[in-house]
Amino acid sequence: ETALEVSNLSLPGAFEDVSFTLRRGEIIGLGGLVGAGRTDVARALFGVAPAASGQISIGGVGATINKPSEAIELGLSFVPEDRAGHGIFSTLSVEHNLTAAIPNLIAPSGFISRKREHGISSQAVDDLSIRLASLRQPIVELSGGNQQKAILARWLLTEPKILILDEPTRGIDIGVKAEFYDMIGDLAEAGRAILLISSELPELLSLCDRILVMSEGRITAEFPRETATQESIMQAAVPRTGMAA
């Protein structure tokens, strides 16, 4: 079953004619050099910086996404690359960070239920094994890996159909990285569609069913897991003009 279909998506100066299909339970990798346009595509899909042209379909139905709230309503979630700048609310507690995307669940009558918020947050911490001293401690006091888990937990609370993960394991230790790999695999097995952006080739090769490669704002190659190699990905990622991506 097709979860997401993108056709000829373009944003001048960022990317052009991007097309691909993502199915339920599938992990698609998006590889390429820094500046190739991968994050720009992710931001466009989530409505942060919408594309200028092209079509997006969610579950076979055409969709217009001009802001993140519209993406969330359609079942998309986005874990951004810049954890400190765009992922966490650094002045807020872990608890408030976890529930930031589900105001309808913690305030069904218009007023926040602290009991409901605490219960939902506690369950999320247990589910993702987030290590912390207290739900009320500032999220900036957590390690980078546990901050990243909290961001993922926040989006999982919205029960997304499609997860966009932009460099989700960057800057976290090897132990937590292995936990993330397991979680990503479990989410796909549960039927979530996952678009994984990563600069780590072993990560793409081990996790993804298919790998798309971008260079200079365009998709230049697609490899199934069985035939993908680090060499073939790098060859497709290098700009053909010889200029930096």
N, C-alpha and C positions, 0 to 999 in steps of 0.2 A: 504494500500500500504506500502510495506516494505521500510523504508528509510535507515536503517543500519543493516547489519547482520555480526556478529562476530563469527568465528568458531575456537575453539581450540587455541586461542591466548595465546602465552607463551613468557615470558622473564625470563630466569634463575635468581633466587634470588629475583624476584619481584612478579610475578604471573604466574599461570600455567593453561592451558586448560580452558580459559575463553570463554564462548559461550553465546550469547543472540541475540535477534532480537528486533529492535526498529522500530515502525511504525510511519508514518506521523500523527501528531496530538496527539501523545502519550507522556506522561511523565513517564519515568522509573527512579526510585530511586535506588541509589547504596549506601547501608548502610554497616556498619561495624566499627570496632574499628580502632583507629589510627594505621597506619602501616600494615593494612590488604591488601594493594595493590590497593586500589581504585584510588588514584591519579596516580599511575604508569600506570594503564589501560588507563586513560584519556590522559596522556602524549603520550602513544603509539599510540592511535587513531589519535592524532593530529600531529604525526610525530616528537615530541620533543625528545623522546627516543623510537624509533621503536621497536616493538616486534621482537623476533628472529624467531618465527615460527607461523603458523596459517594463517587464511584467513579473509580478510575484504571485504565486498561487500557494495557498495553504490547504492541504487536504483536498486538492482538486478544485478549489474555489478561488477565484481571483481576489487579491487583497491589495488595499492601498495602505501603506504604512508611512505616516508622516511624523510620528512621534512615538517614543517608547511605550506610552500607555496603550496605544493602539496595538503595538506588537505583543504586549503582555496579554491583552484581551484575546488575541488570536492564538495564544499558547506558545509564544516564543520567550526565551530567556537568554541573557547575555552576561557572561563572566568576562569583564574587560581585561586587557593586558596590564594596564596601569592600576595595580591594586590600591596603592596609596592615594592616587589622584582621583580615580573614578570608581573604585570598587567599594571602599569602606567609607562610612561616615565617621571620621576620626574623633570627633568630639562626643560621640554618643557611646552608650554602653553596648556590650555584645548583644544583650537582649533586644535593644531597640534596632540594632543593625539587622538582626535576624528577621524581625517582623516588619521591616520597612516597606516591603512590597505587598503586604497583605492587610491593608487597613480594614477591609471588609470583614476579615475573620476576627480581628482583635477588637474591633469597635462596631459590632453589628447594629447597635442602636444609636450610633453617632458618638458614643463616649467610649474611650479605651477601657476595656476590662483588664485590669492588671493581672487578675487570676488567670484569665484566658491567655494573655500574652506570655505569662510565665510558664504555663503548661505547654504551650506550643513550642516555646524556645527550649525548654528542658528536653522535650522529645527530640528536637532537631539536633541538639548537642549530643545526645545519646546515639542517635542514628548515624552521625558522621564521626563519632569519637573525637569531638573537639575538646582539646585540653585547655582548661581554664580554671581560675580560682573561684570566680563568681560570674553569674550572668550579668551582674550589674557593674563589673569592672569595665573601664574604657577598652574598646576593641584594639586600640593601638598598643596595649600592653601584651597582647598575644604575639606569639611567633608568627613569622610570615606564612608558614604553612597552615597554621590554625586560623589566621585571618582569611586565607584563601578558602579553607573549608567552610567558614562562616558565610562567605559570599555565595558559595555554591549552595549551602543550606538555605539561604534566603530565597534563592530562585527556585529551589525544589519545592518550597512551601507554596509556590504559585501553581504547582502541578503542571509544568510545561510539557508540551508535546515535542518541542524542538529546543535543543540546547546549543547555543553558540559559545564555544570555549576558546578564548584568545590567549594563547600562551599560558595555560592554566597551571603549569608546574614550574614556571620561571621563578628563580630565587627561593625555592623551598628545598629542604634537605632530602636526602635520598630515601629516608624512611617514609616520610609523608608523600613523597612522589610515588612510591610504590602503592600507597593507599589510594592515591588519586587514580592510578591505572586500574585498580580493582573496581573503584566506584564507577569509572567511566564504562568499563565493561558490563557491570551490573545494570547500569542505566539503559544501555543498549539492549541487553537481554530482556529488560522489562518493557521494551517497545519504544523507548525514546529515540528520536532521530537526533544525531549529534554531528555538528560541524566543528571540527577540531583544527584550530590554527596553531601551528608549532614550527619553530625553527630547528628543533631537534629531530634529525632524520631518523634515528633509532626509535623515537617515540612514534613518529608517523608510521614507520614500517611495522611496528609491533601491534599497534592499536587499531589501525584503520582498515576498513574493507576496500576502500578505494582512495587514491591520492590524486588530488588536482594540484597542478603546479601553476603559479602565477609569475609573470615577468613583465615589468613595465605596464602594469594595469590590465593585462590580458591573461586568460587561461591558455597556457601553451602546451599542456600535456595532461593526460589522465592515465593513471596506471592502476590496474587491479592489484591487490596485495600480492598475488602469486608471482607477478612479473616485475614488481617495483624493486629498484635497487637504489642505493645512495648515489651511485654514478649517474643513473638515468634521471633521477630527480634534479641533481645539480646541473646536469647538461640542459635540462628544460628551464631551469631557473635563471641561468646566466643570460643577460640581455644580449640579443643578437646584434645590436648596434655597437656593442662594446662599451656603451656608456653605463654608468652606475644606475641601478634600479632605484 
